[in-house]
Amino acid sequence: LGFVPEEVETAPIALALESALPNVLNASVSQLNFKSVVDKLGDVMYKYRFSLPPFYIAIIRCLGVLEGVALQVDSDFAIIKSAYPFIASRLLTDRSPQLQSALMALIFNEGRLRWDRLEALLSSAAGTSDYDAVDAIEQIADYLLSPIGEPLLMALTEEVVETLDLLGAETAAYIYALAAQIASGTPVTEVVEGLGAAAAAGAGNLR
């Protein structure tokens, strides 16, 4: 994206960002303050060969001004919190390769699905008017079934198998059949309905 020249080693910059933004990395969306994030980011930019393209600088300035004006009316206003549902929705439904890769990097860690992050994204995105949950599921499924997503699919399969082992053989066989339907091209809406039935069956087994 033009943030760092290709010949520059990015590892020191990543460490500097982690050191400069510890509170940001650990804070919830509701706690993030846009101005503080930009101020700390600026400190790193001055130290390393790290720059923002003019287009992004213009956007950041506009967002900073908007948040500043809003804070005069509501001292608790956080523009990142307000924009997050839209960002989550775009991340889940936009099929551009860049955003698909960003989504996978966000919800997977060393090949294991971060269920809490996926749940948080889905919950936040549900607050937007144009969000389509089925489209989001289809995008994730399409990525995992593509050659690029194959390693993540294998890791996810192992994790699912471990989980299904706890649910009982009958429920596991049913969900396995649903997974086969996805691979064969069955519409996701039908598969989602099947998952609901499987969840009910699993609950019955646990009782």
C-alpha positions in Angstrom: 0.0 0.0 0.0 3.0 2.3 0.0 3.4 2.6 3.7 7.0 1.2 3.8 9.5 1.0 1.0 10.1 -2.5 -0.2 13.8 -2.5 0.8 13.1 -1.5 4.4 13.0 -4.3 7.0 9.5 -4.2 8.6 10.3 -6.2 11.8 11.7 -3.2 13.8 8.7 -1.1 12.7 6.3 -3.8 13.9 8.0 -3.9 17.3 8.0 -0.1 17.5 4.3 -0.1 16.8 3.6 -2.7 19.4 5.6 -0.7 22.0 3.9 2.6 21.0 0.4 1.3 21.0 0.1 -1.3 23.9 -3.1 0.2 25.2 -4.6 0.3 21.7 -3.7 -3.3 21.0 -5.4 -4.5 24.2 -8.3 -2.0 24.3 -11.8 -2.8 23.3 -13.3 -0.8 20.4 -15.4 1.3 22.7 -12.2 2.5 24.5 -10.3 3.5 21.4 -9.6 7.2 20.9 -8.8 8.2 17.3 -6.6 11.1 18.2 -4.4 9.2 20.6 -3.9 6.4 18.1 -2.8 8.9 15.4 -0.5 10.7 17.9 1.3 7.5 18.8 1.5 6.4 15.2 3.1 9.7 14.3 5.9 9.1 16.8 6.9 5.9 15.0 6.6 7.5 11.6 9.2 10.1 12.6 11.7 7.5 13.8 11.5 5.0 10.9 11.2 5.2 7.1 7.5 4.7 7.5 5.1 7.0 5.7 1.4 7.3 4.8 0.3 8.0 1.2 -1.4 11.5 0.8 -4.8 9.8 0.3 -4.6 8.2 3.8 -3.3 11.4 5.4 -6.3 13.3 4.0 -8.7 10.7 5.4 -7.0 10.7 8.8 -7.2 14.5 9.0 -10.9 14.5 8.2 -11.6 11.8 10.8 -9.6 13.7 13.4 -11.6 16.9 12.7 -14.9 15.0 12.8 -14.1 13.4 16.1 -12.9 16.7 17.6 -16.2 18.4 16.6 -18.2 15.5 18.0 -16.3 15.5 21.3 -17.5 19.1 21.9 -21.0 17.7 22.0 -20.4 14.3 23.5 -17.3 13.9 25.6 -17.6 10.1 25.3 -17.9 10.0 21.6 -15.4 7.7 19.8 -15.3 7.7 16.0 -13.7 4.3 15.8 -16.5 2.8 17.9 -19.1 4.4 15.6 -17.4 3.3 12.4 -16.5 -0.3 13.6 -19.9 -1.9 12.6 -19.4 -0.7 9.0 -15.7 -1.8 9.0 -16.7 -5.2 10.3 -19.4 -5.6 7.7 -17.0 -4.7 4.9 -14.3 -7.0 6.2 -16.8 -9.9 6.3 -18.5 -9.3 2.9 -16.0 -7.6 0.6 -14.5 -10.1 -1.8 -11.3 -8.1 -2.7 -8.2 -10.2 -2.1 -6.7 -7.6 0.2 -9.7 -7.6 2.6 -10.1 -11.3 2.4 -6.4 -11.8 3.5 -6.9 -9.2 6.3 -10.0 -11.1 7.5 -8.2 -14.4 7.6 -5.2 -12.8 9.4 -7.6 -11.4 12.0 -9.7 -14.5 12.7 -6.9 -17.1 12.5 -3.9 -17.4 14.7 -1.3 -20.1 13.9 -3.9 -22.0 12.0 -6.5 -22.0 14.7 -9.8 -20.0 14.4 -10.2 -17.3 16.9 -13.9 -17.9 17.6 -14.2 -14.9 19.9 -12.9 -12.5 17.2 -15.2 -14.0 14.6 -18.2 -13.7 17.0 -17.3 -10.1 17.8 -17.1 -9.2 14.1 -20.4 -10.9 13.3 -22.1 -9.2 16.2 -20.7 -5.8 15.3 -21.6 -6.1 11.6 -25.1 -7.1 12.5 -25.7 -3.5 13.5 -25.4 -2.2 9.9 -28.4 -2.0 7.6 -26.7 -3.5 4.5 -25.0 -6.5 6.3 -25.7 -9.9 4.8 -24.8 -12.8 7.2 -25.2 -15.4 4.5 -22.8 -13.4 2.2 -20.3 -13.3 5.0 -20.4 -17.0 5.6 -20.1 -17.7 1.8 -17.0 -15.5 1.6 -15.2 -17.3 4.4 -16.2 -20.6 2.9 -15.0 -19.6 -0.6 -11.7 -18.5 0.8 -11.2 -21.7 2.8 -12.0 -23.8 -0.2 -9.6 -21.9 -2.5 -6.0 -23.0 -3.0 -4.8 -20.0 -0.9 -7.0 -21.0 2.0 -6.2 -24.7 2.0 -3.7 -24.6 4.9 -6.2 -22.8 7.1 -9.0 -25.2 6.0 -6.8 -28.2 7.1 -6.1 -26.6 10.4 -9.7 -25.7 10.9 -10.8 -29.2 10.0 -8.6 -30.6 12.8 -10.0 -28.2 15.3 -13.6 -29.1 14.3 -12.9 -32.8 14.5 -11.6 -32.3 18.1 -14.8 -30.4 19.0 -17.1 -32.9 17.3 -15.5 -35.6 19.3 -17.0 -34.0 22.4 -20.5 -33.8 20.9 -21.1 -37.4 20.2 -20.8 -39.7 17.1 -24.4 -39.0 15.8 -24.1 -35.2 15.8 -20.5 -35.4 14.4 -21.7 -37.6 11.5 -24.5 -35.1 10.8 -22.2 -32.1 10.7 -19.7 -33.9 8.6 -22.4 -34.5 6.0 -23.2 -30.8 6.1 -19.6 -30.0 5.4 -19.7 -32.3 2.4 -22.7 -30.4 1.1 -20.7 -27.1 1.2 -17.9 -28.7 -0.7 -20.3 -30.0 -3.3 -21.8 -26.6 -3.9 -25.0 -26.8 -1.9 -26.4 -23.3 -1.2 -25.1 -21.9 2.1 -28.6 -21.0 3.3 -29.6 -24.7 3.2 -26.4 -25.6 5.1 -27.1 -23.0 7.8 -30.5 -24.4 8.4 -28.9 -27.8 8.7 -26.4 -26.5 11.2 -29.3 -25.2 13.3 -30.8 -28.7 13.4 -27.4 -30.2 14.3 -27.0 -27.7 17.2 -30.4 -28.7 18.6 -29.4 -32.4 18.3 -26.1 -31.7 20.1 -27.9 -29.9 22.9 -30.1 -32.9 23.3 -27.1 -35.2 23.5 -25.5 -33.0 26.1 -28.7 -33.2 28.2 
